[in-house]
Amino acid sequence: MRVLINLFETVSILYRLKSQVALLILIMLLSASVSAQKRIVLTSPDQNLIFSLRLTQKAPVYQVVFKGKTLIADSELGLLFQESGLFQENLKMLTPVYREVDETYPLVVGKASTARDHHKEVMIPLVERNERKRQINLVVRAFNDGVAFRYEFPEQASWNSYTLLDEGSTFHVASNPTVHTLFWGHYTNSHEGYYHTLPYDEVKADTLMDVPALLVYPGNIYMAITEANLRDYAGMYLTKQEGRLSTHLSPLPGQTEVKVKATLPHRTPWRVMMISDRIGALIESNILTSLNDPSAIQDISWIKPGKTSFHWWNGDITPDTTFAPGVNFETNKYYIDFCARHQIDYHAVIGYGGFAWYKSDAAGYGVVGPETDVTKPVPSLDMQRVCDYAREKGVGIHVWVHWQALYPRLEEAFTQFEEWGIKGMMVDFMDRDDQEMVNIQEEMLQKAAEHHLYIQFHGAFKPTGLSRTYPNEFTREGALNYEYNKWSEKPVNPDHDLKIVFTRMLAGPTDYHLGGFRAVPDSAFQIQFTRPLMGGTRCHMLAMYVVLESYLAMVCDYPEAYEGEPGFEFLTQVPTTWDETRVPTAELDQYVTIARRKGSSWYVGSINNREARTIKVPMDFLPPGTYTAEIYTDAPDVDQYPNHLSKRTQTVNPSDILTFTLAAGGGQVMRLVKQ
């Protein structure tokens, strides 16, 4: 305000002078004022979201407003380079370029088979006023369900490469929302942890926050901060500094200062704010895939998502038979036959008793020795025979591998895998998201595609929508899940499952060790490395196959734990990729119901926290018609016998509202087939 008053006073004085010089000065002042006050405004197609940016002498500053409520107040942007210092102060703005996109695109793997990308975009060229005259373009996109921005580095004569020390993107969080996040003390981690819920004002300064982080504003406005299209760059974290969230990047190995090295042209990942006043809209959103490039794989006919066995979780259980269990044909045949009987698409060849299926001089799964060789099975295993037998049975072979055993010889290993007939692999123990590891994972996806192999990243960072570009990326872990029930004094419970749905799963497919069929009351839980026990109910577990997004769902228990058990038939039917996803009803951290369509059939799952409740689920997501619903619900005695369930069949129409009684830690799941 004082700047404006001083300007008006100056204008009055100059006007009284009535000289040509004075008028010229007046015009220059007014021009400078207009330039300084120029505000770039970008609205979402539905006009509910507004992104605005103005250029100050100190920095570019932006705001985000949703339905008239400020979510992000004045927040500075900038980048710190090793060779040329800070790109933030004393910038000038060239002519912004606006455009609008409204198109649909296919997803080979996803929560929908086709997604709509409808956004408005502005590209804002920013140029230094000093002698370096570096140019960086800030690109902003506004969707109906979120806002994203990134920095683009165009080719320029005086600048051909950079070393980035810090990215100065900030988020000045308005009000005092409730934060749902995962805290870390270091960058090298598996992203497996328990989530915290606390007021924003109570978040401690300088503590790493993982993304996605969910912020819930007064009036139930939801904003999740994450990133999209993470390629040739470092993974993003947030820390609270001077009351604002600042981006922090995972440093390159062996030091702490350098985060990114790149040559121009280059671009950063998108910094994404998913926003809605309905939490289910964030789950339904395809904003992250919309911010990624189309498929880089031309022939996608070989990409076949599905379900897989994973006997490591159950403790490598085999029946008491005439064969010795181990890394051999007979043990794998036992699981292949089970998969073939029940339309489970893949069997995972892992190892046995803590040792891998391939030659290694290391002590256990988690380490790699100098003589480790993923192209040579242990002497007791004939991999070709296993693959041939599985093919005869209509089952694909999926192998587990430590990334350090695989990466030094990708071409050799993938050539051998393809020759054997292996279809894909779990790549494990990556536990980093620095630029080097980000690039390693993309290289794996590229080369795997050349050999018609899919990848399941385990012990890895969250997804960023790259499964659109590389649809042979089926799923990622980056979440504490049911494997911890094998050893942890704090096992995974239904409350944690809901935390995952409302935070980590917002980033995309979430790899979980699903399928444990030994639910017990909390009072009876104990650690068991073999035949692990589960909290929650059998129906809760069945519903997780619908609620959780993953294109390679595990069926982790052993055959005798499933066959003849109530509810197992549902696991043989449920798909892993979908044509459409809807969220009919949800309450943050209390319960969620997700409906997913495959063809003309719908699968609807609800999971509950540890407080019993009754929920109403409107069926208005259904297209017109009449449907036969096969419904599984918690049995009346699940408090004592949590594996008990009730099953019924009824006719359902889009106008119906179904009422379900969910037990503590319970759930319901149904399959609806159009009549």
GIMOTA-V542368 format. One record per pair of residues at least 12 apart in sequence whose C-alpha atoms are under 8 Angstrom apart, sorted by the first residue. I is the first residue (numbers start at 1). GAP is how many residues later the second one is. D is the distance in Angstrom with one decimal. If there is no record, write none. Layout:
BEGIN
i-><I;I>
gap-><GAP;GAP>
d-><D;D>
END
This chain:
BEGIN
i-><11;14;36;36;36;37;37;38;38;39;39;39;39;40;40;40;41;42;42;42;42;42;43;43;44;44;44;44;44;45;45;45;45;45;45;46;47;48;48;48;48;49;49;49;49;49;49;49;49;49;50;50;50;50;51;51;51;51;51;52;55;55;55;56;56;57;57;57;58;58;58;59;59;59;59;59;59;59;60;60;60;60;61;61;61;61;62;62;62;62;63;66;70;71;71;71;71;72;72;72;72;73;73;73;73;74;75;75;75;75;76;76;76;76;77;77;77;78;78;78;79;79;79;79;79;80;80;80;80;80;81;81;81;81;81;82;82;82;82;83;83;87;89;90;90;90;91;91;91;91;92;92;92;92;93;93;93;93;94;94;94;94;95;95;96;96;96;96;97;97;97;98;98;98;98;99;99;99;100;100;100;100;101;101;101;101;101;102;102;102;102;103;103;103;104;104;105;107;107;108;108;108;109;109;109;109;109;109;109;109;110;110;110;110;111;111;111;111;111;111;111;111;112;112;112;112;112;113;113;113;114;115;115;116;116;117;117;118;118;119;119;119;119;120;120;120;121;121;121;121;122;122;122;123;123;123;123;124;124;124;125;125;126;132;134;134;134;135;135;135;136;136;136;136;137;137;137;137;138;138;138;139;139;143;145;145;145;145;145;145;145;146;146;146;146;146;146;147;147;147;147;148;148;148;148;149;149;149;150;150;150;150;150;151;151;151;152;152;152;152;153;153;153;153;154;154;154;155;155;156;159;160;160;160;161;161;161;161;162;162;162;162;163;163;163;163;163;164;164;164;164;165;165;165;165;166;166;166;166;167;167;167;168;168;169;169;170;170;170;170;171;171;171;172;172;172;173;173;175;176;176;176;176;177;177;177;177;177;177;178;178;178;178;178;178;178;179;179;179;179;179;179;179;179;179;180;180;180;180;180;180;180;180;181;181;181;181;181;181;181;181;181;181;182;182;182;182;182;182;182;183;183;183;183;183;183;184;184;184;184;185;185;186;187;187;187;187;188;188;188;189;189;190;190;190;190;190;190;190;190;190;191;191;191;191;191;191;191;191;191;192;192;192;192;193;193;194;194;195;195;201;203;204;205;205;205;205;205;206;206;206;207;207;208;208;208;209;209;209;210;210;210;211;211;211;211;211;211;211;212;212;212;212;212;212;212;212;213;213;213;214;214;220;220;221;221;221;221;222;222;222;222;222;222;223;223;223;223;224;224;224;224;224;224;225;225;225;225;226;226;226;226;227;227;227;227;227;227;228;228;228;228;228;228;228;228;228;228;228;229;229;229;229;229;229;229;229;230;230;230;230;230;230;231;231;231;231;231;232;232;232;232;232;233;233;233;233;233;233;233;233;234;234;234;234;234;234;234;234;234;234;234;235;235;235;235;235;235;236;236;236;237;237;249;250;250;250;251;251;252;252;252;253;253;259;259;260;270;274;279;279;279;279;280;280;280;280;280;281;282;283;283;283;283;284;284;284;288;288;288;289;289;289;289;289;290;291;292;292;292;292;293;293;293;294;294;295;295;295;295;296;296;297;297;297;297;302;303;303;303;303;305;305;305;305;305;306;306;306;306;306;306;306;306;306;307;307;307;307;307;307;307;307;307;308;308;308;308;308;308;308;308;308;308;308;309;309;309;309;309;309;309;309;309;309;310;310;310;310;310;310;310;311;311;311;311;311;312;312;312;312;313;313;313;313;313;313;313;313;314;314;314;314;314;314;314;315;315;315;315;316;316;316;316;317;317;317;318;318;318;326;326;326;327;327;327;327;327;327;328;328;328;329;329;329;329;329;332;332;333;333;333;335;335;335;336;336;336;337;338;339;340;340;340;342;343;344;344;345;345;345;346;346;346;346;347;347;347;347;348;348;348;348;349;349;349;349;350;350;350;356;356;357;357;357;358;358;358;358;358;358;358;359;359;359;359;359;359;359;360;360;365;366;366;367;368;368;368;372;373;374;374;374;374;375;375;375;375;383;384;384;387;387;387;388;396;396;397;397;397;397;398;398;398;398;398;399;399;399;399;400;400;400;400;401;401;401;401;402;402;402;403;403;403;403;407;407;410;410;411;414;414;414;414;415;418;418;418;422;423;423;423;424;424;424;424;425;425;425;425;426;426;426;426;427;427;427;427;428;428;428;428;429;429;429;430;430;430;431;431;431;432;432;433;433;445;445;445;446;448;449;453;454;454;454;455;455;455;455;456;456;456;456;456;457;457;457;457;458;458;458;458;459;459;460;460;460;461;461;461;462;462;462;462;462;462;463;463;463;463;464;464;465;465;474;474;474;474;475;475;475;475;475;475;476;476;476;477;477;477;478;478;479;479;479;479;479;480;481;481;482;482;482;483;485;485;485;485;485;485;486;486;486;486;486;486;487;487;487;488;489;491;492;493;493;493;493;494;494;494;494;494;494;494;494;494;495;495;495;495;495;495;498;498;498;498;498;498;498;498;499;501;501;502;502;505;505;508;508;509;509;509;509;510;510;510;511;511;511;512;512;513;513;513;514;514;514;514;514;514;514;515;515;515;515;515;515;516;516;516;516;516;516;517;517;517;517;517;517;517;517;518;518;518;518;518;519;519;519;519;519;519;519;519;520;520;520;520;520;520;520;520;521;521;521;521;521;521;522;531;535;536;536;536;536;536;537;537;537;537;537;537;537;537;538;538;538;538;538;538;538;539;539;539;539;539;539;539;539;539;539;540;540;540;540;540;540;540;541;542;542;542;542;542;542;543;543;543;543;543;543;543;544;544;545;545;545;545;546;546;546;546;546;546;546;546;547;547;547;547;547;547;547;547;549;550;550;551;551;552;553;566;566;567;567;574;575;577;578;578;578;579;579;579;579;580;580;580;581;581;581;581;582;582;582;582;583;584;584;584;584;585;585;585;589;590;590;590;591;591;591;591;592;592;592;593;593;593;593;594;600;600;601;601;601;601;602;602;602;603;603;603;603;604;604;604;605;605;605;605;606;606;606;607;607;607;607;608;608;608;608;608;608;609;609;609;610;610;610;610;611;611;611;612;612;612;612;612;612;613;613;613;613;614;614;614;614;615;615;615;615;616;616;616;616;617;617;617;617;618;618;618;618;618;619;619;619;619;619;619;619;620;620;620;621;622;622;623;624;624;625;625;625;625;626;626;626;626;626;626;627;627;627;627;627;627;627;628;628;628;628;628;628;628;628;629;629;629;629;629;629;629;629;630;630;630;630;630;630;630;631;631;631;631;631;631;631;631;632;632;632;632;632;632;632;633;633;633;633;633;633;633;633;633;634;634;634;634;634;634;634;638;639;639>
gap-><15;12;18;19;20;17;18;16;17;13;14;15;16;12;13;14;12;78;79;80;99;100;77;99;75;76;98;99;100;73;74;75;97;98;99;98;97;18;19;20;96;15;16;17;18;93;94;95;97;98;14;15;16;92;12;13;14;91;96;12;36;37;38;33;34;32;33;34;30;31;32;17;18;19;29;30;31;32;16;17;18;28;13;14;15;16;12;13;14;15;12;209;104;102;103;104;146;99;100;101;102;98;99;100;101;98;94;95;96;97;92;93;94;95;91;92;93;89;90;91;85;87;88;89;90;84;85;86;87;88;81;82;83;84;85;80;81;82;83;79;80;41;39;38;39;40;35;36;37;38;34;35;36;37;31;32;33;34;30;31;32;33;29;30;26;27;28;29;25;26;27;22;23;24;25;21;22;23;18;19;20;21;16;17;18;19;20;14;15;16;17;13;14;15;12;13;12;361;364;192;360;363;196;358;359;362;365;442;468;469;357;441;467;468;173;438;466;467;468;469;470;485;465;466;467;468;469;465;466;467;465;171;175;170;174;170;173;25;26;22;23;24;25;21;22;23;18;19;20;21;17;18;19;14;15;16;17;13;14;15;12;13;12;26;22;24;25;18;19;21;15;16;17;18;14;15;16;17;12;13;14;12;13;144;129;130;131;136;137;140;142;126;127;128;129;130;141;125;126;127;128;122;123;124;125;121;122;123;117;118;119;120;121;116;117;118;113;114;115;116;111;112;113;114;110;111;112;109;110;108;105;103;104;105;100;101;102;103;99;100;101;102;95;96;97;98;99;94;95;96;97;92;93;94;95;82;83;92;93;80;81;82;78;79;77;78;74;75;76;77;73;74;75;71;72;73;71;72;42;23;24;25;41;22;23;38;39;40;41;19;20;21;22;37;38;39;17;18;19;20;21;34;35;36;37;15;16;17;18;33;34;35;323;14;15;16;28;29;30;31;32;33;322;12;13;14;27;28;29;31;12;13;24;25;26;27;23;24;25;26;22;23;22;63;64;245;246;243;244;245;242;243;239;240;241;242;269;270;271;288;289;19;240;268;269;270;271;287;288;289;286;287;288;289;286;287;286;302;301;304;42;37;36;34;35;36;37;38;33;34;35;32;33;29;30;31;28;29;30;26;27;28;14;15;16;25;26;27;293;12;13;14;15;291;292;294;295;12;13;290;288;289;57;58;54;55;56;57;52;53;54;55;56;57;50;51;52;53;48;49;50;51;279;282;46;47;48;49;45;46;47;281;42;43;44;45;61;237;41;42;43;44;60;61;63;64;236;237;238;40;41;59;62;63;235;236;237;38;39;40;208;234;236;37;38;207;208;211;30;203;204;206;207;26;27;35;36;201;202;205;206;15;16;17;18;25;26;199;200;201;202;204;14;15;198;199;200;203;12;13;14;12;13;185;183;184;185;183;184;182;183;184;181;183;175;176;175;21;13;223;307;308;309;302;303;304;305;306;302;224;219;222;223;300;297;298;299;176;177;219;175;176;177;178;179;175;174;173;174;176;177;173;175;176;174;175;173;174;175;176;173;174;152;172;173;174;150;149;151;168;169;169;246;247;271;272;38;39;40;245;246;247;269;270;271;37;38;39;244;245;246;247;248;269;36;37;38;39;40;90;244;245;246;247;248;26;30;35;37;38;39;245;246;247;248;37;38;40;244;245;246;247;37;39;245;246;247;38;39;40;244;170;173;200;217;218;219;243;244;215;216;217;218;242;243;244;38;214;215;216;36;37;214;242;213;214;241;13;16;240;25;26;27;24;25;30;51;53;54;52;53;54;52;53;54;56;57;17;54;53;56;57;12;223;224;54;57;59;56;221;56;53;54;55;230;229;51;228;49;50;51;49;50;51;52;48;49;50;51;49;50;51;52;48;49;50;51;49;50;51;44;45;20;21;24;14;15;16;17;18;19;20;12;13;14;15;17;18;19;12;13;37;36;63;35;34;36;37;33;32;27;31;32;39;37;38;41;42;37;36;37;33;34;35;33;26;27;24;25;26;27;24;25;26;27;28;23;25;26;27;25;26;27;28;24;25;26;27;25;26;27;24;25;26;27;33;37;34;37;36;33;34;37;39;36;33;34;35;31;29;30;31;29;30;31;32;28;29;30;31;29;30;31;32;28;29;30;31;29;30;31;32;29;30;31;28;29;30;28;29;30;28;29;27;28;25;27;28;24;24;23;19;18;19;20;17;18;19;20;17;18;19;20;96;16;18;19;20;18;19;20;53;18;19;16;17;18;15;16;17;14;15;16;42;45;46;13;44;45;46;43;44;42;43;35;76;77;78;34;35;36;75;76;77;33;34;35;33;34;35;32;33;21;25;31;32;33;12;31;32;30;31;32;30;42;43;44;47;48;49;41;42;43;44;46;47;40;41;42;39;38;44;43;41;42;43;172;41;42;46;113;114;115;116;171;172;94;95;113;114;115;170;90;91;92;93;94;109;110;111;90;46;47;86;87;43;44;41;42;39;40;41;42;38;39;40;39;41;42;41;42;41;42;43;27;30;31;39;40;41;42;26;27;39;40;41;42;16;17;18;25;40;41;16;17;21;24;40;44;45;126;13;14;15;16;125;14;15;16;17;18;19;123;124;13;14;15;16;17;121;122;123;14;15;118;119;120;121;13;26;130;74;106;128;129;130;97;101;105;106;107;128;129;130;29;96;104;105;106;107;128;28;93;94;95;104;106;127;128;129;130;66;67;68;125;126;127;128;126;25;28;29;63;126;127;61;62;63;64;124;125;126;61;63;26;29;31;60;28;48;49;50;57;58;59;123;45;46;47;48;57;58;59;60;27;26;27;25;26;24;23;78;79;65;78;29;23;21;18;19;20;17;18;19;20;16;17;18;13;14;15;16;12;13;14;39;12;33;34;35;37;31;32;33;20;18;19;21;15;16;17;18;14;15;16;12;13;14;24;12;73;74;70;71;72;73;69;70;71;66;67;68;69;65;66;67;62;63;64;65;61;62;63;58;59;60;61;54;55;56;57;58;59;55;56;57;53;54;55;56;52;53;54;49;50;51;52;53;54;48;49;50;51;45;46;47;48;44;45;46;47;41;42;43;44;40;41;42;43;36;37;38;39;40;33;34;35;36;37;38;39;34;35;36;33;31;32;31;29;30;28;29;49;50;25;26;27;28;48;49;24;25;26;45;46;47;48;21;22;23;24;44;45;46;47;20;21;22;23;41;42;43;44;17;18;19;20;40;41;42;16;17;18;19;37;38;39;40;13;14;15;16;36;37;38;12;13;14;27;28;29;34;35;36;12;27;28;29;32;33;34;25;24;25>
d-><6.4;6.8;7.9;6.6;6.6;6.9;7.6;6.1;7.4;6.5;5.5;4.6;7.6;5.4;5.0;6.3;6.6;7.1;7.2;7.0;7.9;6.8;7.0;6.2;6.5;6.2;4.7;5.0;5.3;7.3;6.3;6.6;7.6;6.6;6.1;6.1;7.9;5.6;5.0;7.8;7.2;7.2;5.8;4.6;6.5;7.2;7.8;6.9;7.6;7.9;5.7;5.1;6.5;7.7;5.8;4.7;6.6;7.4;7.5;6.7;7.6;7.7;7.5;7.9;7.9;5.8;5.2;7.1;6.7;4.6;6.6;5.9;6.4;7.0;4.9;5.1;7.4;7.6;5.7;5.6;7.5;6.9;5.7;5.1;4.5;6.3;5.4;5.3;6.7;7.9;6.5;7.9;6.5;6.2;5.2;7.6;7.9;6.2;5.3;4.9;5.5;7.7;5.3;6.4;5.8;6.3;7.8;5.5;5.6;5.2;7.4;6.4;5.8;7.9;5.5;4.6;6.3;6.4;4.5;6.0;7.4;6.1;4.6;5.2;7.7;6.1;5.6;5.1;6.3;7.2;6.8;5.7;4.6;5.6;7.2;7.6;5.5;6.0;6.0;7.2;6.9;7.6;7.9;6.4;6.0;7.8;6.3;5.5;4.6;5.6;5.8;5.3;6.3;6.5;7.0;5.8;4.8;6.4;7.0;5.3;6.4;7.4;7.0;6.9;6.4;5.6;4.6;6.5;5.5;5.1;6.7;7.5;5.6;4.4;6.5;6.0;5.3;6.5;7.6;5.9;4.3;6.0;7.0;5.5;5.4;6.3;7.9;7.2;5.7;4.2;6.6;5.8;5.3;6.4;4.3;5.9;7.5;6.1;7.9;7.8;7.2;6.0;7.4;7.0;7.4;6.0;7.2;6.7;6.0;7.8;8.0;7.3;5.7;6.3;7.9;7.1;6.2;5.1;6.6;6.1;5.8;7.7;7.6;5.1;4.2;4.4;6.3;6.2;4.4;6.8;7.1;6.6;7.8;7.8;7.8;7.6;5.7;6.3;7.9;6.2;5.4;4.6;7.4;5.6;5.3;6.8;7.1;5.5;4.4;6.4;5.9;5.4;6.7;6.4;5.8;4.4;6.5;5.4;5.1;6.2;4.3;6.4;7.2;7.7;8.0;7.7;7.1;7.0;7.3;7.9;6.5;5.8;5.1;6.9;5.7;5.0;6.5;7.6;5.9;4.8;6.4;6.3;7.2;7.7;5.8;5.2;5.9;7.4;7.3;7.0;7.5;7.2;5.4;4.2;4.8;7.6;7.4;5.9;5.2;6.6;7.7;5.9;5.3;4.3;6.1;5.3;5.4;6.8;7.3;5.8;6.1;4.7;6.2;5.7;5.5;7.9;7.7;6.1;4.3;6.5;6.2;5.3;5.1;5.8;6.4;4.8;6.9;5.6;5.0;8.0;7.6;5.8;5.2;7.8;7.7;5.7;4.0;5.5;5.9;5.6;6.3;7.9;6.9;7.6;5.8;4.6;6.7;6.1;5.7;5.0;6.3;5.7;4.8;5.5;7.2;7.0;7.0;7.9;6.8;6.4;6.8;7.3;6.7;6.4;6.0;5.6;6.7;5.5;4.4;6.2;5.9;4.9;6.3;7.4;4.7;6.2;6.3;7.2;7.3;6.4;5.4;6.2;7.1;6.0;5.6;5.8;5.1;4.3;6.6;6.8;5.6;4.4;5.7;5.6;5.0;6.6;7.8;5.6;5.4;5.9;5.7;7.1;5.8;4.7;6.5;6.7;5.7;4.6;6.9;5.9;5.0;6.4;7.2;5.4;5.5;6.7;6.4;6.6;7.4;7.5;4.9;6.6;7.4;6.6;4.8;6.2;5.7;5.3;7.7;7.5;7.6;7.7;6.8;5.7;4.7;6.2;6.8;5.1;6.3;7.2;6.7;6.3;7.3;5.8;7.9;7.2;7.8;6.0;5.1;7.5;4.9;6.1;7.8;7.5;4.4;7.1;5.0;5.7;6.8;5.9;7.8;7.7;7.7;7.7;7.2;6.4;7.8;4.7;5.8;7.4;5.8;4.5;4.1;7.8;6.8;5.3;7.1;7.3;7.7;6.8;7.9;7.2;6.9;6.7;4.8;5.6;7.7;8.0;5.2;5.7;6.3;5.5;7.0;6.2;5.8;5.2;5.7;5.0;6.0;7.8;5.3;6.7;6.5;5.1;7.7;7.4;6.3;7.5;7.5;6.0;5.4;4.6;7.8;5.8;5.9;6.9;6.5;5.4;6.9;6.3;7.7;6.1;5.9;7.6;7.4;6.0;4.3;7.2;7.9;5.6;5.4;5.8;7.1;6.3;6.1;5.3;4.5;6.8;7.9;5.6;5.0;6.7;7.7;7.9;7.5;5.7;4.7;6.5;6.3;5.2;6.7;7.2;6.4;5.4;4.8;5.2;7.8;6.1;5.7;5.0;6.8;6.8;5.4;7.7;6.3;7.0;4.4;6.0;7.9;5.2;6.4;7.6;6.5;5.3;5.5;6.2;6.0;7.5;4.9;7.7;7.5;6.1;7.7;7.8;6.8;6.4;6.7;7.6;7.9;5.8;7.8;6.4;5.6;8.0;5.9;6.6;7.3;7.3;4.7;6.9;7.9;5.6;5.5;7.2;8.0;6.4;6.4;6.3;4.6;4.2;7.9;7.0;5.7;5.6;5.1;5.9;7.2;7.8;5.8;4.9;6.7;6.2;7.7;7.6;6.4;4.9;7.6;5.7;7.7;5.5;6.4;6.7;7.4;7.9;7.4;7.3;6.3;7.4;7.8;8.0;7.2;7.7;7.3;7.7;5.2;7.6;7.2;6.5;7.4;6.6;7.6;7.7;5.8;7.4;6.0;6.0;6.9;6.4;4.9;7.4;7.7;4.4;6.9;7.5;5.8;7.9;7.4;6.2;6.3;6.6;6.7;7.9;6.9;5.5;6.1;5.1;5.7;3.9;5.9;7.0;5.4;6.2;7.1;7.5;6.6;7.7;6.5;7.6;7.3;7.5;6.4;6.9;5.6;5.9;6.8;7.1;7.4;5.5;7.3;6.3;5.2;6.7;7.0;5.7;7.9;5.5;5.4;6.2;7.8;5.1;4.7;5.7;6.8;7.1;6.1;6.0;4.4;5.4;6.5;7.8;6.6;6.3;5.0;5.9;7.9;7.5;7.3;7.4;6.4;4.9;5.6;5.8;5.0;5.5;7.8;7.1;5.5;7.8;6.4;6.5;4.8;7.4;7.6;7.9;5.8;6.5;6.5;7.1;7.9;7.5;7.8;6.5;7.8;7.2;7.6;8.0;7.8;5.9;7.0;7.6;5.4;4.9;6.4;6.4;5.2;6.3;7.8;6.3;4.1;6.3;6.4;7.2;7.6;7.9;7.6;7.9;6.2;7.0;7.6;7.5;7.4;5.4;7.6;5.4;5.6;6.1;7.6;6.2;5.8;5.4;4.5;7.1;6.1;6.6;7.9;7.4;6.0;7.0;7.1;7.3;7.8;7.9;6.8;8.0;7.3;6.2;7.7;6.9;7.4;6.2;6.9;5.9;6.6;6.2;5.8;6.1;7.4;6.7;7.8;5.4;6.1;5.4;4.5;5.6;6.1;6.9;6.3;5.2;5.8;6.1;4.5;5.2;6.9;7.0;6.1;4.7;6.4;5.9;5.0;7.7;8.0;7.7;5.7;5.9;7.4;7.6;6.4;5.2;7.2;5.7;4.1;5.1;7.6;5.5;5.3;6.5;5.7;5.5;5.0;3.9;6.3;7.4;7.2;7.0;7.7;7.5;6.7;6.2;6.4;6.7;7.7;6.4;6.5;6.5;7.6;5.5;6.4;7.8;7.0;5.3;7.7;6.4;5.9;6.7;7.6;6.9;6.0;7.4;5.1;5.7;7.1;6.2;5.9;4.9;5.1;7.4;7.5;6.6;4.6;6.2;5.6;4.7;6.3;7.5;7.0;6.2;5.2;6.3;5.8;5.0;6.3;5.5;5.7;6.6;6.4;7.8;7.7;7.3;7.4;7.1;7.7;6.5;6.4;7.9;6.7;6.0;7.3;7.5;7.5;7.0;5.2;6.6;4.6;4.4;5.7;7.9;7.5;6.4;5.2;6.1;5.9;4.5;5.8;6.4;6.9;6.2;5.1;5.8;6.3;4.5;5.4;7.4;6.6;4.7;7.1;7.2;5.4;5.4;5.4;5.3;7.2;6.8;7.0;7.7;6.2;6.7;7.0;6.9;7.6;8.0;6.7;7.0;4.4;6.0;6.8;6.2;5.1;6.1;7.6;6.3;5.6;5.1;5.9;7.7;7.8;6.4;4.7;6.4;5.9;5.0;7.2;7.6;6.1;6.1;6.6;6.0;5.3;7.4;7.2;5.0;6.5;7.0;5.3;7.4;6.6;7.7;6.5;5.7;5.7;7.0;6.1;7.2;7.5;6.9;7.7;7.1;5.1;5.9;5.2;6.1;5.8;5.6;5.9;6.4;6.2;5.5;5.2;5.4;4.3;6.7;7.4;7.7;7.5;7.1;7.2;7.5;7.7;7.7;5.6;6.5;6.7;5.4;7.1;6.1;6.5;7.5;7.9;6.2;6.8;7.1;5.8;5.3;4.4;7.2;5.5;7.8;5.7;6.9;6.3;6.9;7.2;8.0;7.4;7.9;5.6;6.6;7.8;7.1;5.9;8.0;7.7;6.8;5.2;6.5;5.3;7.9;6.9;7.8;7.7;4.9;6.5;7.7;8.0;5.6;7.3;7.0;7.7;7.6;7.7;7.1;6.2;7.7;7.0;7.1;7.5;7.4;7.1;6.8;8.0;7.6;4.8;4.4;6.9;6.9;6.0;5.4;6.1;7.7;7.2;7.5;7.2;5.9;7.5;6.2;7.4;7.7;7.7;7.1;5.4;5.9;6.0;6.6;7.7;6.9;5.0;5.4;6.0;7.4;7.2;6.4;7.4;6.6;5.7;7.9;7.4;6.6;7.9;7.1;6.6;7.2;7.3;7.9;7.3;5.2;5.7;7.0;5.9;4.3;5.5;6.4;5.9;6.5;5.7;5.8;6.7;6.1;5.9;7.5;7.8;7.1;6.0;7.7;6.5;7.6;6.8;6.7;7.5;6.8;6.3;7.7;7.5;8.0;7.0;7.4;4.3;5.8;7.3;7.0;4.6;5.8;7.8;6.2;5.1;7.2;7.8;7.7;6.2;4.7;6.8;7.0;7.6;7.8;6.7;6.1;6.0;7.7;6.6;6.2;5.1;5.5;6.9;7.5;5.5;7.4;6.8;4.8;4.2;6.6;7.9;7.2;7.4;7.1;7.9;7.7;6.7;7.7;4.5;5.9;6.4;6.4;6.1;5.1;7.1;7.2;7.7;7.3;7.9;7.9;7.6;7.0;7.5;7.1;6.7;6.6;5.4;7.9;8.0;7.2;5.6;8.0;8.0;5.8;7.0;7.7;7.7;6.3;7.6;4.8;5.7;6.5;6.5;7.8;7.3;7.6;7.8;7.5;7.4;7.6;6.3;5.8;5.2;7.4;5.5;5.3;6.7;5.6;5.1;7.3;7.2;5.8;4.5;6.5;6.0;5.1;6.3;7.1;6.0;6.4;6.4;7.6;7.2;7.9;6.4;7.9;7.0;6.1;5.3;7.9;7.0;5.6;4.4;6.1;5.5;5.8;6.9;5.5;4.2;6.8;7.7;6.5;7.0;6.4;7.2;5.6;4.8;6.3;5.9;5.0;6.7;7.3;5.7;4.6;6.3;5.5;5.2;6.6;7.4;5.8;4.3;6.5;5.1;5.2;6.3;7.4;6.1;4.3;6.8;6.6;7.5;6.8;5.4;5.4;5.7;6.3;5.0;7.3;7.8;4.2;4.5;7.7;7.3;4.6;6.9;7.6;5.7;4.6;4.2;7.4;7.8;6.0;5.4;6.7;7.6;6.9;5.6;4.3;5.9;5.8;5.4;6.5;7.5;6.3;5.6;4.5;6.4;5.4;5.1;6.3;7.8;7.8;7.5;6.2;4.2;6.3;8.0;7.0;4.8;6.2;5.5;5.8;7.4;4.6;5.8;7.3;6.8;7.6;5.2;6.8;7.6;6.5;6.5;7.3;7.0;7.6;6.9;6.0;5.1;7.8;6.0;5.7;5.7;5.1;6.3;5.8;5.3;4.3;5.3;6.9;5.9;4.8;6.2;5.5;5.3;6.3;6.5;5.5;5.3;5.9;6.4;6.3;5.6;4.3;6.5;7.2;6.0;4.6;6.8;5.4;5.2;6.4;5.6;5.4;6.1;7.9;7.4;6.0;4.3;6.7;6.6;5.7;4.6;6.7;5.6;5.4;6.0;5.6;5.2;6.5;7.8;8.0;7.7;6.6;4.6;6.8;6.0;7.7;6.6;6.4;6.5;6.6;6.8;7.2;7.5;7.7>
END
